[in-house]
Each structure stands twice: as C-alpha cells, then as structure tokens.
C-alpha cells in the first residue's frame, strides 16, 4: 500500500465526513495531470509557430490548480482542504517519478512544474527521488533543484547533500571515465544542480542569519569541490561567508578548478574570457604569502 493511500485511510479514521474514495482521489490526480500538462505545453509553445492556449485560468501557483471554475467536472473539489489537495498531488509526483504511466506529463516535467510554482509539497518526493537508483537522471536533476530550494537550513541538509556528493562513481572502463570527463554522464548534471542549488540556498540562509550552518555547509562544499561548472557559484558564496577568502589559498584552489574544462568549458564572461584567469594571476603573483589552510 503506497504512502498516499495510508494517509487517506488515516484521515478517514479521524474525519469520516471527508473520506474520499480511491476512485475520487484518482480522478482528482488525473485532472491535475491534464491541467499541468496543458500549462506546460502552452509555455513551451510560446516561441513556436503554433501557440497553445493555457488552461483558464492559467496556473501561476500550486493552489491555482484548484480554481473554482475547474470544479465543474469534479464538484466535490470545493470540499477538499489544502492538505488533502497537497497529498493528492504528492501522490501524483511519487507515481510519475517511479515510472507509472501518465502519458500527459513525464516525471521531470511534473517536478519542474512544482519548482517553477514554488510548491513546497514536492520536497519529500524530490528527496526520495535523489536517493533512488531506478529514476531517470532528468528527473533526479530537477529533484536536486527542488531539494535545495525547499530544504530547511539544518545540519541534516548538509549531511544529506554530502552523502550524495561523496557517492562517487567507480569506473569499470576508460569509456565511462571519458563520458564523465566530457560531461555526457547524466549523474554529473545531477551533482552540478545539487551544488548550484545549495550555493543559492546558503546565500539566502546567510542573509537570514543562519551563520553557523552556512559556514559548515560551505566548508563541506569546499572539501568536495571537483566540478568546474560549480566553481563560480562556490566562489561567490565563499566571498560572502569568509572575510579572508578573497586573498587565501582556498580561492586559488577554486580559481584553478574554474579554469579546467567543465560542462560548459569553464566559466567565461561575454567576451569569452574565463572569469578566474585574472584572479589566478593575481593570487599567484601576490607579494605576501597566501594563508595555507586545509579547508575553509
């Protein structure tokens, strides 16, 4: 029995007046899928020759999925609480991410739908997808962005991300190693999204006063820094969090990482010059020795 059905049964035991049947719940989920699919199709068609009209009204937030004028097909919607709506949609995410057929919308698009509309209810499904071994990398990549966006600023978040970053792939042959190095391995994109999202979250957390958590999480990212694509995000975060970072050997390490070929051939500005080139030259030619430390 899946997580959603258990939740429904528990709810039914307490609130018998709001005990929705499985058929009613599945009808709502199917309707949610069709609305979300139409919204995504409309957004994807904007640059094409054939523009698809969005649902009426357009879906701008999660709650707007349940707009009043959509309830004609399923009149009992107006009796559902926000919690019941959230449970139904989470069930839809769990099903799609594990390969259950919903022809209208694939799992990665379902998660992207939630990410774009700040639906925090996608957090738990996204966390579970990141630890699953049978989920497509496209879905895991969006799940990484959802996790870092909605995870609370705690040590648990830091440990969870570190567990994923340190779960290195053991290459059995040279071709597998080559695919990773040139950025064709999907799991590499998942890790990049995870680090990029955490850097953004830590910047917000630092501004909100979660200094200790941010410093420890930043140190964790530095210890596991191995992707040129993430060097710029980490550099900006470390400049904000650590006052002496700008003239430290730590920044030299990050700058050297940023000069290596990555998923986008390094971080470059509009003129095609790597942003770390002048930083590296400055630090290498510093008149005073850089502080030598093991980590941030």
Secondary structure as GFF3:
##gff-version 3
##sequence-region A 1 296
A	DSSP	alpha_helix	3	14	.	.	.	ID=ss1
A	DSSP	three_ten_helix	16	18	.	.	.	ID=ss2
A	DSSP	alpha_helix	22	44	.	.	.	ID=ss3
A	DSSP	three_ten_helix	63	66	.	.	.	ID=ss4
A	DSSP	three_ten_helix	68	70	.	.	.	ID=ss5
A	DSSP	three_ten_helix	75	79	.	.	.	ID=ss6
A	DSSP	alpha_helix	82	97	.	.	.	ID=ss7
A	DSSP	alpha_helix	107	116	.	.	.	ID=ss8
A	DSSP	alpha_helix	122	131	.	.	.	ID=ss9
A	DSSP	alpha_helix	137	150	.	.	.	ID=ss10
A	DSSP	alpha_helix	155	165	.	.	.	ID=ss11
A	DSSP	alpha_helix	174	181	.	.	.	ID=ss12
A	DSSP	alpha_helix	186	207	.	.	.	ID=ss13
A	DSSP	alpha_helix	211	223	.	.	.	ID=ss14
A	DSSP	three_ten_helix	228	230	.	.	.	ID=ss15
A	DSSP	alpha_helix	231	241	.	.	.	ID=ss16
A	DSSP	three_ten_helix	245	247	.	.	.	ID=ss17
A	DSSP	alpha_helix	249	258	.	.	.	ID=ss18
A	DSSP	alpha_helix	276	284	.	.	.	ID=ss19
###
